[in-house]
Amino acid sequence: MPTVSVIYHSGSGHTRAMAEAVLAGVASVADTHAHLLAIEGRDIIQGRWRNDAILAQLDASDAIIFGSPTYMGCVSAQFKAFLDATADRYPSRAWADKLAAAFTVSGGPAGDKLNTLVTLLIFAMQHGMIWVGQIHTPFDQSGLNRFVFHLGAAGQAGQEDPTVAPSPEDKETGRCLGIRVATLARRLKP
């Protein structure tokens, strides 16, 4: 049975809502273990992130889905601290051949989310991971992937009613990404 972990940072709760939608997609795939892991400020000491329990869970995962808000055109500082903390896994290729995917949320419809997704893609490639992108297009009128990001799922937080942000369509886009990653993980791990 494959294990898929969703790791995220959320400053205002919007990225957490998207992470929960992605996790729901993962959990909906039969015979798949799903884990939701949060990057929290208490794990950052003097600028360095450290949480051995989370790293052990990620090491044991077959797929990792990364989620960060887009702040000032890139991942949050807290998420970047986590990314940097994985450098000791790079020489041993500890995460090589794991599936990887990503999602992000920002205040605007574009909000430079592409740069956040590219940052996470490059990070995954440096670890030798296998990237899973979004397959939905907005042309089916369902509202899925309404921002047309193929590298991952994207949501908008800056809507009229912040209690529902990201929108139901954005959350469904995230859920579909979770389903796709979990389905591929099952296919690769009998």
C-alpha positions in Angstrom: 0.0 0.0 0.0 1.5 3.4 -1.0 1.9 6.2 1.4 1.2 9.8 0.2 2.1 12.7 2.5 0.8 16.2 2.0 3.1 18.8 3.6 2.2 22.4 3.8 2.6 25.8 5.5 -0.4 28.1 5.9 -0.2 31.6 7.3 -3.9 32.5 7.3 -5.6 29.1 6.9 -6.3 29.3 3.1 -3.4 27.0 2.2 -4.5 24.6 5.0 -8.0 24.5 3.4 -6.4 23.6 0.1 -4.1 21.0 1.8 -7.2 19.3 3.4 -8.8 19.2 -0.1 -5.7 17.6 -1.6 -5.6 15.1 1.3 -9.3 14.2 0.8 -8.4 13.3 -2.8 -5.5 11.1 -1.7 -7.7 9.5 1.0 -10.4 8.7 -1.5 -8.1 6.3 -3.4 -8.5 2.8 -2.0 -5.6 1.1 -0.3 -3.6 4.3 0.1 -2.2 5.8 3.4 -2.6 9.5 3.6 -0.8 11.9 6.0 -1.2 15.6 6.5 1.9 17.4 7.8 2.1 21.0 8.8 5.2 23.3 8.7 4.9 25.4 11.9 6.8 28.3 13.2 7.7 26.5 16.5 9.9 24.1 14.4 12.0 27.0 13.2 14.8 27.9 15.6 17.3 30.7 14.8 16.1 30.5 11.1 16.5 26.8 10.8 13.6 24.3 10.5 13.9 21.1 12.4 11.3 18.3 12.9 12.7 14.8 12.8 9.3 13.2 13.0 8.0 14.9 9.9 11.2 14.1 8.0 10.9 10.5 9.0 7.3 10.4 7.7 8.4 12.0 4.4 11.3 9.5 4.1 8.8 6.6 4.5 6.4 8.1 1.9 6.1 7.0 -1.7 4.8 10.4 -2.8 5.0 13.9 -1.3 2.7 16.7 -2.2 4.1 20.1 -1.3 1.9 23.1 -0.5 2.8 26.7 0.2 1.1 30.0 0.0 2.6 32.4 -2.5 4.1 35.3 -0.6 5.8 38.0 -2.6 6.0 35.8 -5.6 7.5 32.7 -4.0 7.1 30.1 -1.3 6.7 31.3 2.3 9.9 31.8 4.3 8.7 29.0 6.6 8.3 26.6 3.7 11.7 27.6 2.3 13.3 26.8 5.7 11.7 23.3 5.5 13.0 22.9 1.9 16.5 23.9 3.0 16.4 21.4 5.9 16.1 18.5 3.4 19.6 19.2 2.0 21.2 16.3 3.9 18.9 13.9 1.9 20.3 15.1 -1.4 23.7 13.4 -1.5 22.2 10.0 -0.6 19.3 10.5 -3.1 16.9 9.5 -0.2 13.9 10.9 -2.1 14.9 9.8 -5.6 12.0 8.2 -7.5 9.3 9.3 -5.1 6.4 11.0 -6.8 6.1 14.8 -6.2 3.4 17.4 -6.8 2.5 20.8 -5.5 -0.2 23.4 -4.8 -0.3 27.0 -3.8 -2.7 29.7 -2.8 -2.4 33.5 -3.2 -4.5 36.6 -2.9 -4.8 37.3 -6.6 -5.9 35.2 -9.5 -2.3 35.0 -10.8 -0.3 36.3 -7.8 2.9 34.9 -9.3 1.8 31.4 -8.3 3.7 30.0 -11.3 7.0 31.0 -9.6 6.0 29.1 -6.5 5.1 26.0 -8.4 8.4 26.2 -10.5 10.3 26.6 -7.2 8.8 23.4 -5.9 9.3 21.6 -9.2 13.0 22.5 -9.2 13.3 21.4 -5.6 11.8 18.0 -6.4 14.0 17.6 -9.5 17.1 18.3 -7.4 16.0 15.4 -5.2 15.5 13.2 -8.2 11.7 13.0 -7.7 9.1 12.3 -10.4 6.8 15.3 -10.9 3.1 14.9 -11.3 1.2 17.8 -12.8 -2.4 18.8 -13.3 -4.4 17.1 -16.1 -7.6 19.2 -16.0 -8.2 22.1 -18.3 -10.7 24.8 -17.7 -12.4 24.1 -21.0 -14.9 21.6 -19.7 -16.8 24.4 -17.9 -16.6 22.6 -14.5 -14.4 25.3 -12.9 -11.6 22.8 -12.4 -8.1 24.4 -12.9 -9.7 27.7 -13.6 -6.3 29.5 -13.4 -4.9 27.0 -16.0 -1.8 26.0 -14.1 -0.5 22.6 -15.3 2.4 22.3 -12.9 0.1 21.8 -9.9 -3.1 23.1 -8.2 -3.7 26.8 -7.6 -6.2 28.6 -5.5 -7.2 32.2 -4.7 -7.5 33.5 -1.2 -8.5 37.1 -1.9 -12.1 36.6 -2.6 -15.1 38.6 -1.2 -15.9 36.0 1.5 -12.6 34.8 3.1 -14.5 32.0 5.0 -14.9 30.1 1.8 -11.5 30.8 0.2 -10.2 29.0 -1.7 -13.3 28.6 -3.8 -15.1 25.2 -4.0 -13.7 24.9 -7.6 -10.1 25.5 -6.4 -10.5 23.0 -3.6 -11.9 20.5 -6.1 -8.9 21.1 -8.3 -6.7 20.3 -5.3 -8.7 17.2 -4.6 -8.3 16.0 -8.2 -4.5 16.5 -7.9 -4.5 14.4 -4.7 -6.5 11.6 -6.6 -4.0 11.7 -9.5 -0.9 11.4 -7.2 -2.4 8.6 -5.1 -3.6 6.7 -8.2 -0.1 6.9 -9.8 1.5 5.9 -6.5 -0.8 2.8 -6.4 0.1 2.0 -9.9 3.9 2.2 -9.2 3.7 0.3 -5.9 1.6 -2.9 -6.1 
